Amino acid sequence: MQCVILAAGEGTRMRPLTETMPKPLVPVCGVPLIEHIVWPLPEVIDELIIVIGYKGEMIREYCGTEFLGRKVSYVEQANPKAGTADALMYARDIAKGKFLVLYADDIHGADALAEVVEKDAGMLAARSATPEKFGVLVLNDDGTLREIVEKPLVPPSNYVNIGGFVVTEEIFAIHTALSSSGEYYLTDTVTEYAKTHPVTVVEQAVWIPVGCPEDIPKAEQIVCPR
């Protein structure tokens, strides 16, 4: 099974660290972030597709053609500012069957990852005290996904999107509108996908977002406590 890692962004919130390196190579506990993302993946994930863009050659050089025991392929997003849905579309020629999609700035616990990849269609979610800062999940009565609402002023729930989508190549046929921010959001694509594919929501007990420099010491307290 393949895992697509969206690693093309410029990491503007991680500056000044990302002035000299892409965000996936920013160290956490002295180890590049991308290692913490790949380590917990279940054994069924035997191939990585890394979508690169900003300073992508540094990622290619670090990960090579085999990374932590998994084959690696690369695709390059022409415009990393075009958004996460646009980034995923660059994997359409090599992503086959059912696959996992991860963001390149979230560390996940292994148990929920192992659970979600068993679903025909699924996604990871976490509860947040400040859901308005994230994409917020609206669920159907059976607990499957109805939609993801980006940063709502009045959140419909405290369940938030944290990446970790299990989809099939049918998702590449979905094209959504450009958002008001000028990006194509993967959350909009997944919302459309959920209309024809029941997406099971799996709660992630261990979610460590690493989006800005202030997140690094917080992550290190969990990942490598002294």
BAKE-675270 format. One record per residue: residue number from 1; residue in three letters; chain; z, x, y of N, C-alpha, C, O in turn. Coordinates in steps of 0.05 Angstrom, whole numbers, plus 5000, padded with zeros to 4 digits. Layout:
REC   nr  rest  kette   n_z   n_x   n_y  ca_z  ca_x  ca_y   c_z   c_x   c_y   o_z   o_x   o_y
REC  NUM   ALA      A     Z     X     Y     Z     X     Y     Z     X     Y     Z     X     Y
...
% end
This chain:
REC   nr  rest  kette   n_z   n_x   n_y  ca_z  ca_x  ca_y   c_z   c_x   c_y   o_z   o_x   o_y
REC    1   MET      A  5000  5017  4976  5000  5000  5000  5000  5018  5025  5013  5039  5025
REC    2   GLN      A  4986  5009  5045  4983  5025  5070  5004  5016  5091  5013  4993  5091
REC    3   CYS      A  5010  5034  5109  5027  5028  5132  5012  5038  5156  5006  5062  5158
REC    4   VAL      A  5007  5020  5175  4994  5028  5200  5016  5033  5221  5032  5015  5226
REC    5   ILE      A  5016  5056  5232  5036  5063  5253  5022  5065  5280  5004  5081  5284
REC    6   LEU      A  5031  5048  5298  5018  5047  5325  5031  5069  5343  5053  5065  5353
REC    7   ALA      A  5016  5091  5346  5028  5114  5360  5010  5124  5382  5010  5148  5388
REC    8   ALA      A  4995  5106  5395  4976  5115  5415  4987  5115  5444  4975  5128  5461
REC    9   GLY      A  5008  5101  5449  5018  5097  5476  5026  5122  5491  5031  5143  5479
REC   10   GLU      A  5027  5120  5517  5034  5143  5534  5064  5148  5535  5072  5169  5545
REC   11   GLY      A  5080  5129  5527  5109  5133  5527  5120  5137  5555  5136  5155  5560
REC   12   THR      A  5111  5120  5574  5119  5124  5602  5149  5121  5605  5161  5134  5622
REC   13   ARG      A  5161  5103  5590  5190  5099  5593  5206  5122  5582  5230  5125  5587
REC   14   MET      A  5193  5140  5566  5207  5163  5555  5203  5188  5572  5212  5210  5564
REC   15   ARG      A  5190  5186  5595  5188  5209  5612  5215  5218  5623  5233  5201  5627
REC   16   PRO      A  5219  5244  5627  5199  5266  5628  5193  5278  5601  5176  5296  5599
REC   17   LEU      A  5206  5269  5579  5202  5281  5553  5173  5279  5544  5163  5298  5531
REC   18   THR      A  5160  5257  5551  5132  5253  5541  5111  5266  5560  5087  5261  5556
REC   19   GLU      A  5120  5281  5579  5101  5295  5596  5088  5318  5580  5066  5327  5586
REC   20   THR      A  5103  5328  5560  5093  5351  5544  5088  5344  5515  5077  5361  5501
REC   21   MET      A  5095  5320  5506  5091  5313  5478  5088  5282  5476  5099  5268  5493
REC   22   PRO      A  5075  5272  5455  5075  5244  5451  5102  5234  5441  5117  5249  5429
REC   23   LYS      A  5108  5209  5446  5134  5198  5439  5141  5201  5409  5164  5207  5403
REC   24   PRO      A  5123  5198  5390  5130  5202  5362  5141  5229  5355  5153  5233  5334
REC   25   LEU      A  5136  5249  5372  5146  5276  5367  5171  5283  5383  5181  5305  5380
REC   26   VAL      A  5181  5264  5398  5206  5269  5412  5228  5272  5392  5231  5255  5374
REC   27   PRO      A  5245  5293  5394  5265  5297  5373  5289  5279  5374  5299  5273  5396
REC   28   VAL      A  5297  5270  5351  5322  5255  5347  5337  5270  5325  5327  5272  5303
REC   29   CYS      A  5361  5280  5331  5375  5297  5313  5359  5322  5306  5361  5333  5284
REC   30   GLY      A  5343  5332  5325  5328  5356  5321  5303  5352  5304  5289  5371  5297
REC   31   VAL      A  5297  5327  5297  5273  5321  5280  5256  5301  5295  5266  5282  5307
REC   32   PRO      A  5229  5305  5295  5212  5286  5309  5216  5257  5300  5221  5251  5277
REC   33   LEU      A  5215  5239  5319  5220  5211  5315  5203  5200  5292  5213  5183  5276
REC   34   ILE      A  5178  5209  5289  5161  5198  5268  5172  5203  5240  5166  5187  5222
REC   35   GLU      A  5187  5224  5237  5199  5229  5210  5220  5207  5204  5222  5198  5181
REC   36   HIS      A  5235  5200  5224  5255  5179  5220  5242  5152  5214  5254  5134  5201
REC   37   ILE      A  5218  5148  5224  5203  5123  5219  5192  5123  5190  5192  5102  5177
REC   38   VAL      A  5183  5146  5180  5170  5147  5154  5190  5150  5131  5186  5138  5110
REC   39   TRP      A  5212  5164  5136  5232  5169  5114  5240  5143  5100  5240  5143  5075
REC   40   PRO      A  5247  5121  5114  5258  5098  5101  5237  5080  5086  5244  5061  5073
REC   41   LEU      A  5211  5087  5089  5191  5070  5077  5194  5069  5046  5200  5089  5034
REC   42   PRO      A  5190  5045  5035  5192  5043  5006  5170  5059  4991  5149  5065  5003
REC   43   GLU      A  5174  5064  4966  5155  5081  4951  5128  5068  4949  5107  5082  4946
REC   44   VAL      A  5127  5041  4950  5101  5027  4948  5082  5035  4971  5058  5032  4968
REC   45   ILE      A  5093  5045  4993  5076  5054  5015  5067  5083  5008  5083  5101  5009
REC   46   ASP      A  5042  5085  5001  5031  5112  4993  5011  5123  5012  5000  5145  5007
REC   47   GLU      A  5005  5109  5033  4985  5119  5053  4993  5110  5081  5001  5087  5085
REC   48   LEU      A  4990  5128  5100  4995  5122  5128  4969  5122  5143  4952  5140  5140
REC   49   ILE      A  4966  5102  5161  4944  5102  5180  4957  5104  5207  4970  5085  5216
REC   50   ILE      A  4953  5126  5221  4966  5130  5247  4946  5126  5269  4926  5140  5270
REC   51   VAL      A  4952  5107  5286  4934  5102  5309  4944  5120  5332  4966  5116  5342
REC   52   ILE      A  4927  5139  5339  4935  5159  5359  4919  5154  5385  4899  5140  5385
REC   53   GLY      A  4929  5166  5406  4916  5164  5432  4926  5186  5450  4915  5208  5450
REC   54   TYR      A  4947  5181  5465  4959  5200  5483  4969  5224  5468  4986  5222  5450
REC   55   LYS      A  4959  5248  5474  4966  5273  5461  4965  5270  5430  4982  5281  5416
REC   56   GLY      A  4945  5256  5421  4942  5250  5393  4938  5274  5375  4946  5275  5352
REC   57   GLU      A  4925  5295  5386  4921  5319  5370  4947  5332  5362  4948  5345  5341
REC   58   MET      A  4968  5329  5378  4994  5340  5371  5005  5326  5347  5018  5338  5329
REC   59   ILE      A  5001  5299  5345  5010  5284  5322  4994  5291  5297  5005  5295  5276
REC   60   ARG      A  4968  5294  5301  4951  5301  5279  4958  5329  5268  4959  5333  5244
REC   61   GLU      A  4964  5347  5286  4972  5374  5277  4999  5374  5263  5002  5389  5243
REC   62   TYR      A  5018  5358  5272  5044  5357  5260  5044  5344  5233  5056  5354  5214
REC   63   CYS      A  5031  5321  5231  5032  5305  5206  5011  5314  5186  5015  5311  5161
REC   64   GLY      A  4989  5325  5195  4969  5335  5176  4956  5312  5160  4955  5289  5169
REC   65   THR      A  4945  5320  5136  4932  5300  5119  4951  5289  5098  4944  5270  5084
REC   66   GLU      A  4975  5300  5095  4995  5290  5078  5022  5294  5092  5029  5316  5100
REC   67   PHE      A  5038  5272  5094  5063  5274  5109  5085  5260  5093  5083  5237  5086
REC   68   LEU      A  5105  5276  5088  5128  5266  5072  5119  5253  5046  5129  5231  5038
REC   69   GLY      A  5099  5265  5033  5090  5256  5007  5069  5234  5008  5063  5222  4987
REC   70   ARG      A  5059  5227  5032  5040  5205  5034  5014  5215  5047  5015  5230  5066
REC   71   LYS      A  4992  5205  5037  4966  5211  5049  4965  5200  5077  4977  5178  5083
REC   72   VAL      A  4952  5214  5095  4950  5205  5123  4921  5204  5133  4906  5223  5129
REC   73   SER      A  4914  5182  5145  4889  5179  5159  4895  5173  5188  4916  5164  5195
REC   74   TYR      A  4875  5179  5205  4879  5175  5234  4856  5159  5246  4833  5162  5237
REC   75   VAL      A  4862  5142  5265  4842  5129  5281  4852  5132  5310  4876  5133  5315
REC   76   GLU      A  4833  5133  5329  4841  5137  5357  4834  5113  5374  4812  5104  5374
REC   77   GLN      A  4855  5104  5388  4851  5082  5407  4838  5093  5433  4849  5111  5445
REC   78   ALA      A  4815  5082  5440  4801  5092  5463  4816  5090  5489  4816  5108  5506
REC   79   ASN      A  4831  5068  5492  4846  5063  5516  4875  5055  5508  4880  5032  5503
REC   80   PRO      A  4894  5074  5507  4921  5068  5499  4935  5047  5516  4956  5037  5508
REC   81   LYS      A  4924  5042  5540  4936  5022  5557  4927  4993  5550  4936  4974  5563
REC   82   ALA      A  4910  4991  5531  4898  4964  5524  4917  4947  5508  4912  4923  5504
REC   83   GLY      A  4938  4959  5497  4958  4943  5483  4958  4947  5453  4941  4960  5441
REC   84   THR      A  4979  4935  5441  4984  4939  5412  4964  4924  5395  4957  4935  5373
REC   85   ALA      A  4954  4901  5403  4934  4887  5387  4908  4903  5387  4895  4905  5366
REC   86   ASP      A  4901  4913  5409  4877  4930  5411  4880  4955  5393  4861  4963  5380
REC   87   ALA      A  4904  4967  5393  4909  4990  5377  4905  4984  5347  4893  5000  5333
REC   88   LEU      A  4915  4962  5338  4913  4955  5310  4884  4952  5302  4876  4959  5280
REC   89   MET      A  4867  4941  5320  4839  4936  5313  4824  4962  5305  4804  4961  5291
REC   90   TYR      A  4833  4985  5314  4820  5010  5308  4824  5017  5278  4810  5035  5268
REC   91   ALA      A  4843  5004  5265  4847  5010  5236  4831  4991  5218  4834  4993  5194
REC   92   ARG      A  4815  4974  5230  4802  4953  5214  4783  4963  5193  4779  4950  5173
REC   93   ASP      A  4772  4987  5197  4752  4997  5177  4766  5010  5153  4753  5015  5132
REC   94   ILE      A  4792  5017  5155  4805  5031  5133  4830  5017  5123  4840  5024  5101
REC   95   ALA      A  4840  4998  5137  4863  4982  5127  4853  4961  5108  4836  4944  5116
REC   96   LYS      A  4862  4961  5084  4852  4943  5063  4874  4926  5050  4897  4936  5048
REC   97   GLY      A  4868  4902  5043  4887  4885  5029  4911  4879  5046  4908  4874  5070
REC   98   LYS      A  4935  4879  5034  4960  4875  5049  4971  4901  5058  4971  4921  5044
REC   99   PHE      A  4980  4902  5084  4991  4927  5094  5013  4921  5114  5017  4899  5123
REC  100   LEU      A  5029  4942  5120  5052  4941  5138  5044  4953  5164  5029  4972  5165
REC  101   VAL      A  5053  4941  5186  5048  4952  5213  5075  4958  5226  5092  4940  5228
REC  102   LEU      A  5078  4982  5236  5103  4991  5250  5096  5001  5277  5075  5013  5282
REC  103   TYR      A  5115  4997  5296  5113  5011  5322  5124  5040  5318  5139  5045  5299
REC  104   ALA      A  5116  5058  5336  5123  5086  5333  5149  5093  5348  5154  5117  5352
REC  105   ASP      A  5165  5073  5356  5189  5079  5370  5213  5063  5360  5232  5059  5375
REC  106   ASP      A  5211  5054  5335  5233  5039  5323  5240  5051  5296  5223  5054  5279
REC  107   ILE      A  5266  5057  5292  5276  5067  5267  5287  5043  5251  5303  5028  5262
REC  108   HIS      A  5278  5040  5226  5286  5017  5210  5302  5025  5186  5299  5046  5175
REC  109   GLY      A  5320  5007  5178  5335  5010  5153  5317  5005  5129  5299  4988  5130
REC  110   ALA      A  5322  5020  5108  5305  5019  5084  5306  4993  5069  5285  4984  5059
REC  111   ASP      A  5329  4980  5068  5332  4956  5052  5313  4933  5061  5299  4921  5045
REC  112   ALA      A  5313  4928  5087  5296  4907  5098  5267  4914  5096  5250  4896  5091
REC  113   LEU      A  5260  4939  5099  5232  4947  5095  5223  4942  5067  5201  4932  5062
REC  114   ALA      A  5240  4948  5047  5233  4943  5019  5230  4914  5014  5213  4906  4998
REC  115   GLU      A  5246  4897  5027  5244  4868  5023  5219  4857  5036  5206  4840  5024
REC  116   VAL      A  5213  4865  5060  5190  4852  5074  5164  4859  5062  5146  4842  5062
REC  117   VAL      A  5160  4883  5050  5134  4890  5039  5129  4874  5013  5106  4874  5003
REC  118   GLU      A  5149  4861  5002  5145  4844  4979  5133  4817  4986  5124  4802  4969
REC  119   LYS      A  5133  4809  5012  5123  4783  5020  5093  4783  5023  5081  4804  5028
REC  120   ASP      A  5081  4760  5018  5052  4757  5023  5046  4761  5052  5025  4773  5059
REC  121   ALA      A  5063  4751  5069  5061  4755  5098  5090  4755  5108  5105  4737  5101
REC  122   GLY      A  5097  4774  5125  5125  4775  5134  5128  4791  5159  5109  4805  5168
REC  123   MET      A  5152  4790  5170  5159  4807  5193  5189  4812  5194  5204  4795  5185
REC  124   LEU      A  5196  4834  5206  5224  4840  5210  5233  4829  5237  5218  4827  5256
REC  125   ALA      A  5259  4822  5238  5270  4811  5263  5299  4820  5265  5312  4826  5244
REC  126   ALA      A  5310  4820  5289  5338  4827  5293  5350  4808  5313  5335  4797  5330
REC  127   ARG      A  5376  4804  5313  5389  4788  5333  5396  4806  5357  5404  4829  5353
REC  128   SER      A  5393  4795  5381  5398  4810  5405  5415  4794  5424  5412  4770  5427
REC  129   ALA      A  5432  4808  5438  5449  4796  5459  5432  4791  5485  5440  4776  5502
REC  130   THR      A  5409  4805  5487  5392  4802  5510  5363  4797  5501  5345  4813  5506
REC  131   PRO      A  5359  4774  5488  5332  4769  5477  5310  4767  5498  5287  4771  5492
REC  132   GLU      A  5318  4761  5523  5298  4758  5544  5283  4784  5549  5263  4784  5563
REC  133   LYS      A  5293  4806  5539  5280  4832  5543  5258  4837  5522  5244  4858  5524
REC  134   PHE      A  5256  4819  5503  5238  4825  5480  5219  4801  5475  5220  4781  5489
REC  135   GLY      A  5203  4804  5454  5189  4781  5444  5208  4765  5427  5220  4776  5408
REC  136   VAL      A  5211  4740  5433  5231  4723  5420  5217  4705  5399  5196  4693  5405
REC  137   LEU      A  5230  4702  5376  5218  4686  5354  5226  4657  5356  5249  4650  5362
REC  138   VAL      A  5206  4640  5352  5210  4611  5348  5203  4606  5319  5181  4613  5310
REC  139   LEU      A  5222  4593  5304  5218  4590  5276  5212  4561  5269  5219  4542  5283
REC  140   ASN      A  5197  4557  5247  5193  4531  5235  5218  4522  5220  5236  4538  5217
REC  141   ASP      A  5218  4497  5212  5242  4487  5198  5248  4502  5172  5271  4503  5164
REC  142   ASP      A  5227  4513  5160  5231  4527  5135  5238  4557  5139  5239  4572  5120
REC  143   GLY      A  5241  4565  5164  5249  4592  5170  5225  4611  5174  5230  4635  5180
REC  144   THR      A  5201  4602  5170  5178  4619  5175  5172  4620  5205  5183  4604  5221
REC  145   LEU      A  5155  4638  5213  5149  4642  5241  5131  4620  5252  5110  4614  5240
REC  146   ARG      A  5138  4609  5275  5120  4590  5289  5105  4606  5311  5081  4604  5313
REC  147   GLU      A  5121  4621  5327  5108  4636  5349  5127  4658  5359  5151  4656  5354
REC  148   ILE      A  5116  4677  5373  5131  4698  5387  5126  4695  5417  5103  4696  5425
REC  149   VAL      A  5147  4691  5432  5145  4687  5461  5154  4713  5475  5177  4721  5472
REC  150   GLU      A  5136  4725  5490  5143  4750  5503  5161  4747  5527  5155  4733  5546
REC  151   LYS      A  5185  4759  5526  5204  4761  5548  5207  4735  5564  5203  4734  5588
REC  152   PRO      A  5216  4714  5550  5219  4688  5564  5244  4688  5582  5264  4700  5575
REC  153   LEU      A  5242  4673  5604  5265  4671  5621  5288  4656  5608  5312  4662  5611
REC  154   VAL      A  5281  4636  5591  5301  4621  5576  5293  4624  5546  5277  4609  5536
REC  155   PRO      A  5305  4644  5533  5298  4650  5505  5304  4626  5487  5325  4614  5488
REC  156   PRO      A  5285  4619  5469  5289  4597  5451  5307  4604  5427  5316  4586  5413
REC  157   SER      A  5313  4630  5423  5331  4639  5402  5340  4667  5409  5331  4678  5429
REC  158   ASN      A  5358  4678  5393  5366  4706  5397  5353  4724  5376  5361  4747  5374
REC  159   TYR      A  5334  4714  5361  5318  4730  5343  5296  4744  5358  5280  4730  5372
REC  160   VAL      A  5293  4770  5356  5273  4784  5371  5254  4800  5352  5262  4808  5330
REC  161   ASN      A  5230  4804  5362  5210  4819  5347  5217  4849  5349  5223  4859  5370
REC  162   ILE      A  5217  4862  5326  5223  4891  5325  5201  4907  5311  5205  4929  5303
REC  163   GLY      A  5177  4894  5307  5156  4907  5292  5162  4903  5262  5181  4889  5254
REC  164   GLY      A  5146  4916  5246  5149  4912  5217  5135  4887  5207  5148  4869  5196
REC  165   PHE      A  5109  4885  5212  5093  4862  5204  5079  4868  5178  5067  4889  5174
REC  166   VAL      A  5079  4849  5159  5064  4851  5135  5041  4830  5137  5046  4806  5138
REC  167   VAL      A  5017  4840  5138  4993  4823  5142  4971  4832  5123  4974  4852  5109
REC  168   THR      A  4949  4818  5123  4926  4826  5108  4903  4832  5128  4906  4827  5152
REC  169   GLU      A  4881  4843  5117  4859  4850  5135  4846  4825  5148  4829  4828  5166
REC  170   GLU      A  4854  4801  5140  4845  4777  5154  4854  4777  5183  4842  4762  5199
REC  171   ILE      A  4874  4792  5190  4884  4792  5217  4863  4803  5236  4864  4798  5260
REC  172   PHE      A  4845  4820  5226  4825  4832  5243  4804  4812  5254  4789  4818  5272
REC  173   ALA      A  4804  4789  5243  4785  4768  5252  4797  4752  5276  4783  4736  5288
REC  174   ILE      A  4822  4758  5283  4835  4743  5304  4833  4758  5330  4839  4782  5332
REC  175   HIS      A  4824  4744  5351  4821  4756  5377  4834  4738  5398  4827  4715  5401
REC  176   THR      A  4854  4748  5411  4870  4732  5430  4863  4740  5459  4849  4760  5464
REC  177   ALA      A  4873  4724  5477  4866  4728  5506  4882  4752  5517  4903  4759  5507
REC  178   LEU      A  4871  4764  5538  4885  4785  5552  4910  4774  5566  4908  4753  5578
REC  179   SER      A  4932  4788  5563  4957  4778  5576  4956  4783  5606  4939  4797  5616
REC  180   SER      A  4976  4772  5619  4978  4776  5648  4983  4805  5656  4978  4812  5679
REC  181   SER      A  4993  4820  5637  4999  4849  5643  4974  4866  5639  4975  4890  5644
REC  182   GLY      A  4952  4854  5630  4928  4870  5625  4927  4882  5598  4910  4900  5593
REC  183   GLU      A  4944  4873  5579  4944  4884  5552  4939  4862  5532  4943  4838  5537
REC  184   TYR      A  4929  4870  5508  4927  4852  5486  4952  4856  5468  4955  4878  5457
REC  185   TYR      A  4968  4836  5466  4994  4838  5451  4990  4832  5422  4978  4812  5415
REC  186   LEU      A  5001  4849  5405  5001  4844  5376  5017  4819  5370  5011  4805  5351
REC  187   THR      A  5038  4813  5386  5054  4789  5381  5037  4764  5384  5041  4745  5369
REC  188   ASP      A  5018  4763  5402  5000  4740  5405  4982  4738  5380  4977  4716  5370
REC  189   THR      A  4973  4761  5370  4956  4760  5346  4972  4750  5322  4962  4735  5306
REC  190   VAL      A  4997  4760  5319  5013  4751  5296  5019  4721  5299  5020  4707  5278
REC  191   THR      A  5024  4711  5323  5028  4682  5327  5004  4667  5316  5008  4646  5302
REC  192   GLU      A  4980  4675  5322  4956  4662  5312  4954  4664  5282  4947  4645  5268
REC  193   TYR      A  4960  4688  5272  4959  4693  5243  4979  4674  5228  4972  4665  5206
REC  194   ALA      A  5002  4669  5240  5022  4652  5228  5014  4623  5225  5026  4608  5210
REC  195   LYS      A  4994  4615  5240  4984  4587  5238  4971  4581  5212  4970  4558  5203
REC  196   THR      A  4960  4602  5199  4946  4598  5173  4959  4614  5150  4951  4611  5127
REC  197   HIS      A  4978  4631  5156  4992  4647  5136  5022  4645  5141  5032  4656  5161
REC  198   PRO      A  5037  4631  5124  5066  4629  5128  5079  4657  5129  5079  4671  5109
REC  199   VAL      A  5090  4664  5152  5102  4690  5156  5132  4688  5152  5147  4676  5168
REC  200   THR      A  5142  4701  5131  5170  4701  5125  5185  4720  5143  5176  4743  5146
REC  201   VAL      A  5206  4711  5155  5222  4728  5173  5245  4741  5158  5261  4727  5145
REC  202   VAL      A  5246  4767  5158  5267  4782  5144  5285  4795  5166  5275  4811  5182
REC  203   GLU      A  5311  4789  5165  5329  4801  5185  5335  4830  5178  5342  4837  5155
REC  204   GLN      A  5332  4847  5197  5336  4876  5194  5364  4883  5204  5371  4879  5227
REC  205   ALA      A  5380  4894  5186  5408  4901  5192  5409  4927  5208  5428  4931  5223
REC  206   VAL      A  5390  4945  5204  5390  4971  5217  5364  4974  5233  5343  4980  5223
REC  207   TRP      A  5367  4969  5259  5344  4972  5277  5353  4990  5300  5372  4983  5315
REC  208   ILE      A  5340  5012  5304  5347  5032  5324  5323  5036  5342  5306  5053  5336
REC  209   PRO      A  5321  5022  5365  5298  5026  5383  5302  5052  5399  5324  5058  5408
REC  210   VAL      A  5281  5067  5401  5282  5092  5416  5259  5091  5437  5238  5103  5432
REC  211   GLY      A  5263  5078  5459  5242  5074  5478  5245  5090  5504  5225  5094  5518
REC  212   CYS      A  5269  5100  5509  5273  5116  5534  5294  5138  5528  5307  5137  5507
REC  213   PRO      A  5296  5158  5545  5314  5181  5539  5343  5172  5534  5356  5185  5517
REC  214   GLU      A  5352  5151  5547  5379  5142  5543  5384  5132  5514  5407  5130  5505
REC  215   ASP      A  5363  5124  5501  5366  5114  5473  5370  5136  5453  5381  5131  5431
REC  216   ILE      A  5363  5161  5460  5365  5182  5440  5393  5188  5431  5398  5189  5407
REC  217   PRO      A  5412  5192  5450  5440  5197  5440  5452  5173  5425  5468  5177  5407
REC  218   LYS      A  5444  5149  5432  5453  5126  5418  5442  5126  5389  5457  5121  5370
REC  219   ALA      A  5417  5133  5386  5404  5135  5360  5417  5157  5343  5422  5154  5319
REC  220   GLU      A  5423  5179  5356  5435  5202  5342  5463  5196  5331  5471  5206  5311
REC  221   GLN      A  5477  5179  5345  5504  5171  5335  5502  5156  5309  5521  5156  5293
REC  222   ILE      A  5480  5142  5305  5476  5126  5280  5462  5143  5259  5470  5143  5235
REC  223   VAL      A  5441  5157  5267  5424  5172  5248  5438  5197  5238  5435  5204  5214
REC  224   CYS      A  5451  5211  5255  5464  5236  5247  5492  5238  5259  5497  5256  5275
REC  225   PRO      A  5510  5220  5252  5537  5222  5263  5551  5248  5255  5548  5258  5232
REC  226   ARG      A  5567  5258  5273  5581  5284  5268  5607  5278  5252  5621  5296  5245
% end
